[in-house]
Amino acid sequence: MKKLSILIAILFIGCAAYSQQAEPPYKASLDSLKMLIDLSKKEAILTRLIKAHPADNFDQYRATLVDNFVMAKNSAKALYYFNQITETARIMYVGSVAEELMTYDLKAAEILIQQELANKTNIKDDRLFLLNVYSEVMDRLGDHNKAFAAIKECYEQMAGKSAGMTAKYYYLMSKTGRYQEALPEMEKTVIAGLADDNFKDELKNAYLKLNPGKDANAYLTGLTSQFEEKFKGKLIAKMIAEQAPDFKLKDVNDKEVSLSDFKGKIIVLDFWATWCGPCKRSLPAMQLLVNKYKDDPNVKFLFIHTWEHVADPKSDAVNYLLTHNLDLPLYMDVKNPETKKNPVVSAFGVEGIPTKFVIDGNGKIRFKTSGFVSPNEAAVKELSAMIELSR
């Protein structure tokens, strides 16, 4: 499990290691591939660079094109450029590509994962990761037997079983009709707060199969109330009361804000970057949270792009949000040219991203959290509770 966690971390960090290399003389052309330009022009730029520099590695930029074509819902082109990435590097990108394909083209996602499962260069941990993704694809396609077979192989070969993996295993077991065995374990998942809506629906289905005529909604409410009591208690124990730094930031329209501008309001700061996989994974949940509080004038969100790896971080960040249908209040924490540090993230003492702070109306940090929470529903529930406790 530890090796798989490391693999997933590498997958989500992705291009960070590449960006530490010396910049090639054609860096400006490469940066243009991340901008909002016509995809045919991006293809032409990459084709020209590959032809001119055949010994150089362009896998990261092929991956950028893959992502662009997925967002354009052009699965054929996305798979074409994915297959141009060297076999040993494809495992770095396959998870995010499959996840995006699953939003509109499940058959293409199935083809992609089946192809990579047959890739002989993958080590055991790679295969376990792919089986996990494949189980989700087949579940969405409605082939629950194949989905469970995949997760069963993955689950049984793992040295350690995370709560999320265990939840998925028993969820898919229930989907195959093994309700008696699955239901007790599924109950534990709900009480632990790891169940999304699909999971809860399957739990109610399993309960009714075993208890026909009973009230499945009341049963679920009883389980979730156990979670709510434990959850609130744990969050209260994590509350702090540290004075927040008196930061100053500019949004993408160059409007400056500071801590004092939000007096009397709850603010949520989310430090992130386009190269950071876990940051990007957390943004859909944050969009749900922003939508939830959009009519509350006393709750504000600042999505702070920091630790940039490109020459034009503002365009890079704006482009990422636009191409991923995210409408988030974006602020830029760019490096000070003299100190070479990003001032706001440094002032908050952040050691890794994504990191989020919930600050109350008196300028006190009440919560600090790092990493991303899955599923999205759990992340929204956690941060919503932090906001309400901070009022």
N, C-alpha and C positions, 0 to 999 in steps of 0.2 A: 504493500500500500504506500509506503514511503517513496519508493521509486516512482510509482504512478503519480503521486502528488507532485513530485519534482518534474515529471514529464508534463503534467498539465500546467504547472507554473511556467515551464519553458514555452509551451504552446501559447499561453496568454501573453507572455512578455514579448514573444515573437521577435520583432525587429530590433529590440534594444541592443542586443549584442552586435548586430551589424553596424549600428550607428556609432559604435565606439571605434570603428576602424578609421584609418586615414581617409579623408574625403578625396574622391577621384576628381580629375580635372573637369569632368562632365557633370558635376554635382547639380548645377542649375537645371540641366535637362531632366535629371532624375527627380528633382523637387517639383518640376512642372507636372509630373505624373500624378501628384497628389492634389493638384488644383482642379477647379471646376472648368474643365475644357472638354471639348467633344471627344468621345471615346475613340473614334477613328483616328484622331490626331494623337492620342496617347499610344495607340497601337503602332502608329508610324514612328513615333519617337523611340519606343522600346525596340522595335525591329531594327531601326538604324543603329542604335547603340550596341545591340547584340552583334550585329554584323561588323561594326567597327572595332569592337573589343571582345572577340570570341573567347578569350581566356578569363574574362571577368565573370563574377557571379551576379546575376540579376534576379535571383529567386524572389527576393523581397518585393521587387517591383512587378514581377509577374503576379505575385500574390495581390498586389494593389489592383492590378487589372482584373483579377478574378473577383475581388470584392466589388469593384465598380460594375462588372457585368452582372453579378448577382443582384446588386441593387437596381440595375436596369431590367431585371427579370429575364436576362438572356442566358439561360442555363447552358446552351450549347457552347457559347463563347467562354463562359466561366469554366466549364470542364476542359475545354481546349487549352486554355492558358494554365489551368491547374496541372494538367498533364505535361506541361513544358518544364515544370519545377522538378529539380532532381529528386529521384526516388527517396533518398535518405532525408531530404528536407521537407517532404510533403506532410509528414506527420505533424510538423509545426503549425500547419495551416488548416488541416483537414477538418478539425472540430468546428472552428468558427465558420468555415465555408458551408459545412453540412447544416449547421444551425440556421444560417440565413436561407439556404435552399429550402429547408423545411417549412419556411413561412409561406412559400408559394408553389413549390415543385417537389413533392415528396418522392416521385419516381426518380428524379435527377439525384436527390440526396441518397436514395437507395443504391443507384448505380455507382455513385462516388464511393460510398462506404464498402460496398461489395468489392469494388476494384482495389481499394486499399487493404482490405483484409487478405487479398491474394498477393499483396506486395511482399516478396520474399526478403526484402531488406529490413522489415520491421522486426524488432525484438519482442519478447514476450509481453513486456509492459505496454508496448505500442498496440499489440493485438487486444489486450484487455481494454485499453482506452477505446479502440475502434468498436469492439463488441458492445460497450456501454452506449456509444452513440447509435449503433445499428439497432439496438433494442428500442430506442426511442423512435427511430424512423419507422420501424415495423409496427410499433404500437399505434402511431398516428395513421398508418396505412390500414390498420384494423386486423393485421395478422398477428394475433396475440400469442399464438403458439411459437412462431419464429421469434417474436420479441422476448418471450420468456426463456426460450432456449439460449438466446444470446446472453441475456443477463445472468442466467444460471451458470454458464461457462465462465463468465467474468467473475461472478460472485464466489464461486467455489475455488477459483485459482488465486484469489487475493489473499495475501498474508494477513491483512487486517481489514475489517469491514466497517466503513464509516456509517454513521446514522443515515445519511442520505442514500447510500448504496443499498443498505438494508431495507429502507423504505421502498425503494424502487423494485427490489427483488420481490417483496411480498405483495406489492401493488400488482405487478405483472403476474404473479402466481394466482392472485384472485381473479384476474382477467381470464385465466384459463379454466376457471371453475373450481379451484381448490380452496373454497371459502373457509372451511373448518380450520385448516392449517394457517391460512393467511390472516384471518380476522384479528386474533389476539395481538399479532405483531403490528398490524395496521393501527390498532388502537393506541399503541405506544407512540407511533409516529405523530398522531394527532395531539396527544398529551405533551409531546416534546415540541410542538409548534412547527413541525416541518411539512405539514400537509398543505398542498395547494387545492384549488377547487376540484380539479379532476380526481385527485386522490380521495377527497371527501365524498365525492359522488360514488366512487367505486366502493368505499367503505360502507356507505349506506346501502348500496346494492348487495354487498356481501351479507350485511346484517339482515336484510329482508329475505334473502335466500334461505338463511338459517332460522329466521324468526318471522315467518309470514304473518301479516296482519299487525305487527308491532309498529310503533311510531319511530321511524328512522331519524326524523328531524330532532325529536326530543333526545334520542340516544346520542346523536352527534353533539347537540348543545351541552349535554352533560360532560362529554369528553373535552370540549373546547373550554368550558368553564374551569376545569381542572388546570388546563394550560394557562388561562388568563391569570389565575391567582398566583401560580408559580412565576410566571413571566414578569408580572408587575413587581413582585417582591425582589426578583433578581435585578431588575433595572434600577429600582430605588437604591439597592446596595451599591450600584455602580455610579451613582450621581456624585458629581464633584462641584466645587464652587470656586474655580480659579478665575482670576481676572484675565480677560482676553486682551491680547496685544492691540494697541490702538492703530490698526492697520489702515493703509490707504491702497486703493485698487482702482483701475480703470476698466470699464466694460468695453465691448468691441466698438462702441461709438465714441470712445475716449472720454466718457463721462466718469469723473472721479467720485468715489464713495469712500467713507471711512466708518469706523465702528460707531462713532457718535451719531451718524445719520440714521442709525437703526434703534435709537433709544426707545424703550417701551415695546419693542417688537422682538419676537423670536427669530433668530436667523440660523440657517443651516448652511455651513460652508462645506463644499465637497471639492477637495484637491484631487485633480486628475490630469491625465495627459493622453494624447492620441496613441502613443507607442505602448501604453500600459494596458495589457489585456484585461486584468481584473477590473480596472477602472471602466473600460468600455462595457464589460459584462454587467456592471452595476447600473449603468445609465438608464436602461429601460425601466427598472424598478423606480429609479429616481424620477423619471418622467411621470409615472403613475402617482408618485407622491406629490409632485408639483401640481398635477391636475387635481388631486384631492383638495389641496389648499389654495387653489387659484382664486377663490372668492373670499379668502380670509386676509384682510389687510394687515393683520398682526403677525403673519408668518411670511418670511422672505427667504429666498434661496439664492446662493451665490455659487456658481460652478466655476471654480478657479483653475484655469489651465496653467500648469507649472512645469518646471524641469524640462523645458523644451529641448528637442533634439534636431530641430530644423531651423533654417535661416528665417523663415517667416511663420512663426508659431500662430499668429492670429488667423491667417488664411488657412493654415492646416487645421486648426480647431473648428473654425466656422464651417469649413468644407466637410469635416467629419459629421458634425451635427446635422447639416443640411442633407447629406446623402444618406443619413440613417434616420431621417424623419423625427428628429429630436428637437423640441422647442424648449430650450433651457436657458436661463439667464446666464450668459457667459462673461467671465471676467478674466483678465490676463495678468499673470504674475510672472513677468519676464525678467531675465537675468540683469542685474546691475552690471554694466560694462566694466566698472572698476573692481568691484568685489567678486565678480563672477558667481554671485549667489542670487537666487530668487528670493527677494526680501520678505514676502508675506509667508511663504511656506517655512522659511527659516525662522521668522519671528514666532511661529506657532510650534517650532521644534519638531516638525514632522520628520519621521525617519523612513517612511515608505508610503506609497500611494496604492490604492485610494485610501484617503483618510477623511473622515467627516467630523465636524464639530457642531454641536447644538449650543447656541449661546442665548441666554435669557435677556429680557428687556433691560436689565441692569448691567449688561456687558460681562456677565459671568459665564464662563464655560461650564455647562452642566453635564455634557456628555462628550466623549471622544471615542470614535470607533474606527477601526482599520479593517481593510479587506472588504470583500463583498459577501452578502448573505443570499443564499438560494433556498427555495425558489423566490421569485419576485414578491409574491404575497407575504412571505415571511419578512422580507426586507422592509416592505411598506408598513407592516404591523409594528416592527421594532422601532423604526424611526418615528412613526406616528405617536407611539407611546412615549418616546423620548421628548417629542415636541410638547405633548400634553402635560407631562410631568414638569416641564421647564416653564410653563406659563406662570 
